[in-house]
Amino acid sequence: MATQTIRGFWGDGRLNTIQYLEDQAARAERLAKRITDTLTIEKLLTFAGERRREIEVIAGRRRA
């Protein structure tokens, strides 16, 4: 699923980046629920957590 940047609204593409990171985190979390390999599940959930932290940083910059 492609997202479009709404430059007129946020001005710098942050909304597009946040949506992309959210999609990546959600995809990793869904995949982690479908597999049984513990190490892979941990890596996927770590990846998802990192994406969500990136979202928080970007969203924090937007509020500032």
TAPE-V346785 format. One record per backbone hydrogen bond with DSSP energy under -1.0 kcal/mol. CO is the residue of the C=O (numbers start at 1). NH is the residue of the N-H. E is the energy in kcal/mol with one decimal. If there is no record, write none. Layout:
CO_NH_E + CO_NH_E
This chain:
6_9_-1.1 + 6_10_-2.0 + 13_17_-2.0 + 14_18_-3.0 + 15_19_-2.4 + 16_20_-2.2 + 17_21_-2.6 + 18_22_-2.6 + 19_23_-2.5 + 20_24_-2.3 + 21_25_-2.5 + 22_26_-2.6 + 23_27_-2.3 + 24_28_-2.2 + 25_29_-2.3 + 26_30_-2.4 + 27_31_-2.3 + 28_32_-2.3 + 29_33_-1.1 + 31_34_-1.2 + 37_41_-2.4 + 38_42_-2.5 + 39_43_-2.3 + 40_44_-2.6 + 41_45_-2.5 + 42_46_-2.2 + 43_47_-2.5 + 44_48_-2.5 + 45_49_-2.3 + 46_50_-2.3 + 47_51_-2.2 + 48_52_-2.3 + 49_53_-2.1 + 50_54_-2.1 + 51_55_-2.1 + 52_56_-1.9 + 53_57_-2.1 + 54_58_-2.6 + 55_59_-3.1 + 56_60_-2.2 + 57_61_-1.9 + 58_62_-1.8 + 59_63_-1.8 + 60_64_-1.4
